[in-house]
Amino acid sequence: MSRKIEPGMAYDTSKLNKVFAFLSILLLITVFWVFLDDYLRPWKAVQIEALKIKREKIDGQLKAAEGAIDQQKMKDLEARLEKADEIIATRKKDIAVVNDEILSLNKLIKEETITSGQLNGDVAATTFDFESASAHGDMKHAEQVLPKLHDLKIKFVASKDRMKDYEARMKKEQKKLEDLNKEVIETENEIKKMTMSRDLLQKAKKTTDMNAIFVIRNSPMVDYLDPTLKIHQVVMENITDDRYFQQVAKVDRCTTCHTFIDQKGYEDQANPFKTHPKLDLMVGIDSPHPLKQYGCTTCHGGEGHRVNDFNAAEHRPQNEAQQKEWEAKYHWHPGHKVALPMMKLQHTESQCLKCHQGVEYIAQAPKLNEGRANIEKFGCNGCHKIEGWEHRRKPGPSLLKVAGKINKEFFKNWVWEPKSFNKHAKMPQFFMQSNNSKPEFVKKNIAEVNAIAEFIWSKSKDYQPFDRYRGGNAERGKNLIKEVGCMGCHGVEGYEEESKKVNAHAGPYLTGTGSKVDADWLVSWLKKPSHYQEDTIMPSFRLSDTEANDITSYLMSLKNKSFERLKFEPMNNEARDEILVDYLSAFDTEAGAKAKLAKMSDHERTMELGFRSVGKYGCYSCHNIDGFADRAPIGPELTKEGSKPISQFFFGIDHTIPHERDAWLKAHLVNPRRWDIGIDKLFKDLNRMPNFYMTEEEADSITLALLGQVSENIPMAGKKNLNQWEKMAADGLKTANKFNCIGCHKVDGFRGDILNMYEDINEGPPRLNDQGHRIQTDWFHYFLSNVYPIRPWLKVRMPSFNLSNEEKNSLVSYFQGISHVQTFEDNQSEVVWEPGERDAAKKLFNNLNCVSCHSTGFTNDPPSAPNLYQAKRRLRPAWIRKWLENPQAILEGTVMPSFWEGGESSEPDILGGDSQKQISALVKYIQEIGYDKLPNSK
Amino acid sequence: MRELINWIADPIRSFPIFTILFFLMLKHYRVVGTKKFAWIAFLLSIPTFFWFAADPNFFLIITTPDNIPISILIILITFLTWFALYQCAVNDARLEQGLTPMEGTPENREKVWTWPNLVYTELFAIIAGTVFLIVWAIIFKAPLEEPANPTWAPNPAKAPWYFLGLQEMLVYFDPWMAGVVLPGVIVVGLIAIPYIDTNPKGNGYYTFMERKMAMTFFLFGWLALWIYLIIVGTFLRGPNWTFYGPFEFWDLHKVVAAYNVNLSEFFWIKGLGRAMPKNLLLRESVGIILSLGYMFGLPPLIARTKWGMSIIEKTGKVRFYILIGLVLLMGSLPIKMFLRWLFSLKYIVALPEWELNL
């Protein structure tokens, strides 16, 4: 091999150079590549697309603006401008003179500005020189400087003076010029006014030009040139991200791609260019949640600070179809170990709960409200603690006197399978589930149920009904149930259609009642519910003996024959002892446990198992049972369920459920025992969460509500802080909710479930709109414990609730809080009349024929409107005024006529036809005739 | 087949196999160190690799951004080890024939200029390395994760790849041993090599024949106790640091039965059938005596063997005892590993009261 290598060289130099050249070029290419890789970001393409959309939009608007310009008028103006130009031309000489003057003044002003600026600096510097010298005691120097300072100050003042003179002269000359050009300027201004929106749009369009300047500004490596394609971000001071070791201000860069999310006019665009669909509630600058303050991920979740591409933000598809679409479009895949991925769109509402706490409902979040209503309906909060739900009662009825209400056989069959008695039962089922229906488990479950029954019966206090059933008319009873308002809280067999419409769940669905309780108990219960259970929310309807017996007659006729035939298997002592040994050997050997058991009598064993089983299944969480008052509820706390790490959810061996929080929750709600399937467990370790047999929709809505139970730490300033009124309303609603007031009354459009049953809304319980403004507080407080009929023509009755003073007060402040009114409004003790006003009022009262409806006390006709004599104590004068002005505005669909529609009086002869004066007079009249005493009061 | 490989890959089996293969390799280095052997091995490894990579679990684990350096490391270490053995084989054959080693031939002894021969080519290496790193950085995004969340730690929580050998040692030793003493000894031992190894042979040329002991000790420590443990730690340790075969899915819930017993418990309870003494030192006396015997009793015994005497003769007593001390410490790792696998031995000396477990 001929190597032409120089001495002392291992390689051929030219070959080395070639290698070097090759490597250098390779390095150069990779450097370009790395810059390009850094520069080409997916979000930039989105912004360019957005720019195009914006341009199109502006083009459209421009066309419209152009079309809006009146061409004829434009032509006229242009002709006028030409003429004006001609007029001006004649003044050419004068204008030239003025222009010269302005020019020379300009020069003077500029010159003086320089002089004055220099003097200003000199004065300041010399002042410092003088002051520092005198401060340090160098009086000699100070005295030297002082004359110079005075001299400079004088010069400065003179310069300022000259400046004022020049400026005044300038103004004068400019005015002169304007006068000379008057015709042109005026016409031009008019033209400008017409073309203004077009000109502005043209300017806006210019910002979307993709010209050379656009290219230069957006070139790589020149970020200091203020690129137009850039990351947009919102930094929120009041909302933080949990970075585990510290809370940092939340940063959302979503608007980098969702360019028009807060701008109107892009509703028709596809995502990400769409306008937010609820701009008036969210994101919009005038909405309660402006973008700048609340950002995006506060509600939507996701990684708001990440922008690179679609996947960076951790978007989450709503369903499988969308997932497929995204996979094809964006190569979508969930990120690795993302603590807070975006909420699926259908779950976004859950996040309202983060900031809106301490309230029963959130007006703008219907799905969340539904979920929370379902939590209440199924009583999840009985077994699971949820912060903010502590005020709620136990979901199930008290068992303190249960032996006086039902028999043991019923109890056992009911507990075994509640739905076999009542398919609307809210009581969930613990037994015969997917994890405990093996024969050996069933045998033990039967022993447990028997023991629970014996235990509860032994704990139950005696109860004797205070009244006897004397027989009644079932048909009348059935009608009464519908008429008096039972269905505001109960669904009732025989009224399936109505029950469905009302969808009440405060009380049980009344079916098979005759197979459950005895008639004496029922009569007593109906007449005075608190006799059986002191803390019941079931009110008294002040039923007469006949009425109570009629209703009882109907309810007792509702039988469940197939349930009555059920015979519950008797206690298997062997199974009982086996379970007990299991319990007793928890801290003891099996032999020790057996020895302990041997010492117990048969009865003691049953009681022991009953006690243990009530604890095991958590019966006490929903029902009051003697001896369990201090026990914590059985289920795990759900306050922070929405933040529980996905790794802490147990999916068992079920591979059909995606590993997502919402999927687990829903699957768990639909069948809580599914996680035990395929897992070998001992009897004592079986999952005990009962099955509610809820529908998919119900499970979905509860899932949504639970997803909102997050542990995020929102600073006080970022949260919704209730003001005085809101706090009063929120607290009052808790009471209104407890007693299901809103099951019957529609409060400012909210709930009033029973009204769905009525064809004529005026036949149902009164709607309470702006109620705080309507009623006198002292009357309301009195009325709540001394109910009397206000609208005697209504068949539905306001029941008498067993309210504490605290509860009455909270209801009072509930309406006060809604209406933002003072606690009391003055009633004039003595009405002061204007001259002639009283006669006018009386005349009006007659002419408008008020007594044709408000007949009570005036005529013998049956009334179809409330008693006016009692209006004084009940109603606030300010409200009566408003009511007379326009009743429909307060209560749409009311039968009260509007006599002053649109401010026009129908009685032009009285008080000069002045509607305000007429209304005042009538209000005074009602005050005057009103009783001071409250009805039924002593 | 895959099940078999999964089964073999468990350190209980793969470490002895690896060790046996290692010694076979050294024994037959003249066969291994041939180009023919290398070609055959290379050609065999290609289909094998593709067969391995066809498995989704294996493919996933080798292509994880964190693990790519280890894949590169395996290839480089394999090649460089072979290359050293190849050079040794060539030179040793020449030395046997009485020739100089390859590095000693006249044309290889010729001197050339540092510039450009060395500096220029170093520059090439720098540029090529930079290009490689840039391209790597572009293609494989940095495997960064979410901000550290103390309530949701990664599982498995793995040390950086170069510390995975140490982390693997934690399976067998207490942290103070695996995390402090052994790494310290490794560093001290590496520093001490030039002072202990006074054998002038092999200076400037590859040879195995003339430095058998030095090469064997070093390569065993390097390949079996460091590289092998890194590979195990990277590819075969999954969630909860449980062993997963190369084709096994990393099931978070996999459970492996492991209940380990201390030597003192073996001795007192299982052996003598009596309660453990209250006195701590008495309780652990067997382990303490064994450990002390291992560290201080064995060296004088070894010094009397033929092998020991020859080393003392060549290097002196001080060097001999330091060398034996280091070798014994190194040997303690495989010994403990075997004891764990064979007897589920937890600690030889178990003094948690003094935080002193061996």
Interface residues (C-beta under 8 A of the other chain):
Chain A: G8 M9 A10 Y11 T13 L16 V19 F20 L23 S24 L26 L27 T30 V31 W33 V34 D37 R243 Y244 F245 H336 K337 V338 A339 P645 S647
Chain B: K111 V112 W113 P116 N117 Y120 T121 L123 F124 I127 A128 T130 V131 I134 V135 A137 I138 E145 E146 P147 A148 N149 P150 T151 W152 P154
